Structures are given as C-alpha cells and as structure tokens.
Amino acid sequence: MNALIYIGIFLSGFLSLLIFTKRDTTTHDYILVGWLLVSGLLLFSFYYDFNYTTRAYEGLQLIGMVLPLAAAPILYFYVSALVSTKRFSIKNHLYHFIPFLFIACSMLYYYYNLSSGQALRVDDGFIRMSGISAFHLRHYGMVMAFFSLLYPCLSLYLLFKHKSKLQGEFSSLKGVDMAWLRNWIILSLIGFWFSFAIIWSGSFQWIEFATSFKSVAIMITLNIGIIGFYGLKQTTIFISHPPKPKADHFENESTPKYQNSRLDKTASSTILNKVKTHMETTKPYLDTQLSLESLALQLGLSKHDLSQVINEQMGMNFFNFVNQYRVDEFKRLLQDDKFSHFTMLGMALESGFNSKSSFNSVFKKLEGITPGAYKNSLKELN
C-alpha cells in the first residue's frame, strides 16, 4: 500500500515540475499544479496516519483530511480557465474555499478546545469524534460528499457548454474539445460514489476503516497520474484579450442572434467576397489549427463580423465552412495526377485535415458519402 502512496506523492511533485518547465506556461497550468500538490498533500496525510502512531501533529493531520474540499474547487478553476475566453482570475473566485476554511477551522477549534471526555483524532484515515455534539461525524461527511460532488458536476456543465460552441470557433476539434477531461470527470464521479460507499461502510464498521481509506488513496494516485499526464499536454484553447466595447461582443443568449449587428446587407456581401477570395487564393484552410480568431486577424475583421457573415450568408458554422474547402481540396487532389502516388490519408493531410478519423467523419457529414465510396464513384465515371 505504501508503494502506491509513494508513487502518487512522487507523481504529484514530478508532474508539477514538468508543467512548470513547459514553454508558455499559462494560468490553467498553474492551477493544475495547485491541484496536483493538494492531492499529493492528501496522500501524504494518509501515509502519515497509516504509518505513525504518534499524535504530535494531530491538528495538521485534521486539516490534511479535509483537503478534498480544497481540491474540488481547484479542479473547477482549472476547467474554467481552459474554457473561458476571458482571462481567469483566481482572486475573484476565492470564496469557493469557504467550505474548506469553515470545516478546517471548526476542526481546529474543537481540537484545541477539547474538554474532559471529548476526543477528536485521525485514525486509519478516518476522523473519529466522541463527546462533541456540535459537530457530528456524519454531518462532516455529508458536507464533504456534497461539495466533492458539486464541483465535478459544475465542471462537466462548463465542458459540455464549451463543446457546444466549438464548431463556431474552430475548424478542427482535436486538442480543443477536451474529451479526455470530460471522460475523466465522468469516471471520477463514478469513482466518487464508489469511494463514498466504501467510506460510509467504514463509518458503520461494515469493513475496516483502514481498508476503506486505502482504496481511496489508490484512486487519488490514479487520478494524479491521469490528469497530470493529459494536463501536461493540454494547450491553451482561447487567447485572452482585454474586454472590448459591447458592440464587439456576442449578443446575450436571450436576444436574437445578430439583432444589434452593425452590418447591413451590402457590407456583409462585401466581407463575404473578401473572405472567399482569401480562402481561394491564400488557402488558409491548409493550416490544421485555423480558428475563427486567426482567420479574422488575417482578414482584418472582428470575430463577430466574420462569424455573422459565415452564418448568415453561407448558412453554416465556421467548422463546416472551413472543412468544406478542405473536402473540395481533397477532391481536387484525388483527380490530380501529381498526387496519384498518395494514399487517401496523405491527400487528406495535404488538404488541411489533421487525422484520419476527423477526415472520415467530416467528409461523410458534408458529402453524404464515405471517402472510399466517393473514390470508387470516380473510377466508375472514368
């Protein structure tokens, strides 16, 4: 058991160091480091309790056991920093640590004000209380359970909301849809209920306390490894900019889209011609990472105006708009003798797609036929 805890503590420190040495480290990286270190401290708290019988640092041990109340909002901060188009400020969200501070201070208050016949200690990973009617053990457990469930759910909400808006901002979803984080949080929620059941079983002495919390320590170690590994590779999704005047902002979701737009039909048609000329001559769609923002910068337009023109004039979102050009480029290469020695995947990559799976799904969606079937249809015509 100790070996797994050693691994978890080592990973929390090692992965934090690797993240700090990344090039262009951003806010979400620092937040991830905070989550890794808090998780490592929680594991150390387990290790100390499982291996030392002395109670010289019981107060610190009590704080260590309520660290999940600090780790949960940090996870939420991490997701928020990734999906936000504005600069994320931790200072504006410090109130999320109120439950952690309340529980920790309550623990310390009762610990340092114990009277005869009262006891508050950590034993086998469990906080044992006796003679303290003002703060019952199961009340503490319910508070921990509530907030440990609340923040992953809030994080999932942000991620699904983020996913629904991606096709209006990006031409490729690889690396920006954060499927790994969604899947990890969903699995963590399943693990949460499993852990909660185990811990609750321990509180009723259906299984040994030590066994219940050792299983939790294993899950924490796995979580550190998974989120640390993928988080190390996660890049910045949105570039933060200073706030712009309201005229440049997307309208509130409660108002019709583009209701307050400054573009008339003439200006919109002019921009559309400019966009089409740029797409056909410069071929920016060959850049696999092309985004609404980068294309708007190339054209000297605002993201809002460019998005409006594509949506209203072309009747599609940015994702389909760019990928239609990529599909057309692939179809052109397929009939070009210079590329006859290329595989279909090779031609897809030359056309701006970044993976076989995205190419196949986009082609089928836009053309209503698979790439292979389309190639065979060309052979039949010839």
N, C-alpha and C positions, 0 to 999 in steps of 0.2 A: 504494500500500500504506500509506504513512504517513497518508493521509487517513482510512482506516478505523481505524487505531490512534488517531488524534486524536479521532475520533468516539467510540470506545469509552471512552477516558480521560475525555472531556467528559461522556459519559452517566453514568459511574460517580460523578462528582462532583455533577453536576446532580440526578440521581435521589436521591442520598443527601441532598442539601439539601432536596428536596421532601418526602422521608419525615420528615426531622427537623421540618419545619414542619406536619406533619399534626396534626390535633386528636386528643387522647387517644392519643399515641404509646405503644406498649407494647413488651414485651421482644422480640417477634418482629420488630418494626420495626427496633430497634437491631441485632439480629443480621443482618438483611438489609443494613443499611448496612455492617456489617463485611464481609459477602461482596462487596458492590459495590466497596468500597475495596480489598480484597485483589485482586480481579480487575483493577481499574484499575492497581494497582501492578505486576501481572504484565504487563499490556500495556505499561506504561512501561519495564519491563525489556527487553521485546522491542524497543521503539523505540530504547532506548539502544544495544543491541547491534547493531541493523541500521544505525545511523547514525553511530556514533562508533568510531573505531579506537583511541583512547587507552584504556589499561587502569588508569587512576588509581583506579577504584572496582571493581576486579575482585571483591573479597570481597563487596561488597554485591550485585554482579551475580549471583554464585553463589547467594546467598540468594534473590534475586528469581526465579531459575529453579526453586526448589523450593517456591514459593508454592502450587502446586496441592495440596500436602499440607496446607496450612492452609485453603484454600478448601473442600475436600471435607468436613471435619467441621463447618465453619460452616454449610454447606447442611443437614447433618443436624440441627444445633442449631435452624435455622430451622423445619424441619418439626416437630421435637419440640415446640418452643414453641407452634406453632399447634394441634397435635392434643392436647396434654396438658391434662387437666382440673385439674392442679395447677400452681402457679407454677414456671416453669422457671428453674433457677439455673445459669448458665454455670460458676460456681466449682466446682460438683460434677462438671463434665464436662471439666475442663482436661486430664485425662490423654489425651484424644483428640488432643492436639497433640504427643504424644511422638514419633511418626514424623517429623513436620516438624522438631522440635528436634534429633532424632538425626541426620537427614540434613544439616540446615543446619550443625550443629556439626562433623560429620565433614568436610564440605566446607571449612569454615574452618580446621579443624585441619590438613588436608593442604595447604591453600593456603599457610598461614603456616609450614609446616614442610617445604617442598619442598627437596630436595637436588639436587645436580648431576644433570642428565639427566632430571629429573622436570618435568612441566608439568600445570597444571590451569587451564583458562580457558574462557570462554564465547565461542563464535564462531558466527555465523549462527544464533543461537537454540539451539545445542547445546553441552552441556558436554563438552569434549574433555579426555581424561586420557591421560597417557603416563608410563610408568615407575612407576606406582602399582599394585602388585599387591594391596594390601589392600582396595581399594575399586574394583572394576571398573565400567566404564561401564554395562554391561548389567545388572549387579546393581542399580545405582541405578534404571535404567529399569523393572525388574520391581517394585521397591518402589513407585515412583510409580504404575505401572499398577495394582497390587493395591489400594492404598488409594483411588485415583481411581475404581475400580470398586466397591469395598466400600461406601463411604458413600452413593452414589446408590441402591444396592440396599437398604441399610438404610432409607433414606428412603422408598423405594417400599413396603417392608413396612409401615412406620408408616402411610402414606397409605391403603393397601388395608385395613388393620386398622381405621383410622378410618372409612372408608367403610362397612364392615360394621355399624358401631354407630350410624350417624347416624339411622336411622329410629326408634330408641328414644329419641332426644333432641330431634329437630326435626320440625316439621310441614311445613317447606319446605327443600329441599336446596340451593336457589340461594344461592351465596356461601359455603356451608359444606362442600361436598363436595370443593372444591379440585381439580376436574378439570383445570384449567389447569396446576397444579403437577405432577400425575401425568403428564400428557401431555408436559410439558416435560422431566421427568426421563427418561422413556422415550426421547424424541428425543435427549436429551443422551447417553444410554447408547449409542445408535446412532452418534451423533457421536463418542463416545469411541473406539469400535472403529475408526471411520474415521480419527480422528486418530492413534490408536496405530499403525495400519497405515502411515500416511504417515510418522510419526516413525521407525518401525522401518526403513522403506525408506530414509530418510535416513541412519540409522546404518550401513546396509550399502552406502551410496553408490549406491543404485539411482536415487535422484533427488537433487537438490541439497539440502543442509541448509537453506539459506535458504528454499527453496520449501516444504519440509515445515513449518517453523515459522510461516511467513506464513499458511498455511492454518489453522493452529491459532489464530493471532491473530484471524483473521476469525470463527471460531466463538466465541471468547471475547467479541468485540464483539457478536455476535448474542445471545448468552446474557445479557449485561448489559442489552441493550435489552428483551428479553422478560421476564426475571424482575423487572427494575426496574419495568416498566410495570404488570404484573399485581400485583406485590407492593405497589405504591403503593396499589392499590385494595382489597387484601385487608384485611378487618376481623377483629377478634378473634372467635374462634368460641366459646370457653368462657370464662366468668368464673371466675378463680381464687379459691378460698376457702381459709382455713386448714384444716388437717387436722381431720376430725371423729372422734368415737369410732367404734370398729369397728362398732358396732350400726347406724350410719347408712351404712355403706359397702356397695357391691355385693359379693356374695359372690365368693370366688375361683372362677375358671372350672372348677376341678377338683371343686367341690362342687355339688350340685343347686341350681338357682336357687331363691332364697327359702327354703331349708331352715331357716335360722335366723331367719326373719321373726318379728316380734313381733305381727303382725296375725292375729287369728282371723277366722272367717267373719262374725261379727256386726259387728266393727269394719270389715272390708273392705266389707260391704254398705252400711254407714252412709256410708263415704267415697265409694262409688260413687254413691249417691243425691245426695250433696253435689256431686260432680263433674258429674253430669248436669244438675242444677238450674242450676248455674253456667253450663254450656255453653249451655243453652236460654234463659236469661234475660239473661245478660250478653253472650253471643256473642263470647267471646274469640278464636274461630277466625277472625274477620274481620281480625285482626292477622296480616299475612303472615309476620311474624317470630316468631310464637308458638313457644315452646320448652317442653320439659318443665320446665325450671327456672322460667321465668316463670309458667307455669300453677300450679306448686306454690306459688310465692310468693303468687299471688292467692288461693289456697285455704288458705294457712297450713299446708301439708303438706310433708313431706320429699319429695325427688325419688324416693327409693327406694320409699316407700309408694305414691305416686301411680303410679309405673311398675308396681308389683306389682298394684295394683287393676286397671289397664287391661289388663295382660297376662293375669291370671287370670280376672277377672270378665267382661271383654269378649272375650277370646280374640284380641287383636290388639295390634300395637305402637302406640306413640304417634303415629307418622306416619299410619297408616291410621285411627286413632281420630279425630284432628282432621280429616283430609281427608274422612272420611265425613260429618261435619257440613257441611263446605263443599260437598260434592256435593249433599247434601239441600237446602242453602240455594239452590244454583243451580237445582235442580229446582223449588223453590218460586217463585223469581223468574221462571222460564220460563213459569209459568202465571199470573203476576200482571200484570194489565193496565197497571199503573203502569210496568212495565218493558218494555212491548211495543215501544218505540222503541229499546231497547238491542240491540246485537249480542250474540252468544253470548259473545264475548270480554269485552265490557263487563260482562255479568252474572257471568262467572267472576271478574273482578277485584273486583266488588262482593261476591262470596261469600268472598273471602279468598285466592284464588289470585294468584300474582304473575307468571305468564307463561302464554302460550298453550300452550307445549309441556308444562309441568308439569300444566296443567289437563287436556289431552287424555289424557296418559298415566295420570294418577290416575283420571280418570273411567272410562276403558276398563278399568283394573285392578279397580276396585271394583264397577262395574256390568256389566261384561262386554259393553259396547256403546259405540260412539263417541257423543259428544255430539250430533253431527248426526243419527245414526240414532235416538237417543232422542227428539229434537225431532220428527222425522218420524213416529215412532210415536204421539206425542201428537196430531198432526194427523189421523192415520187414525182414532184413537179418537173425535175430535170430528167 
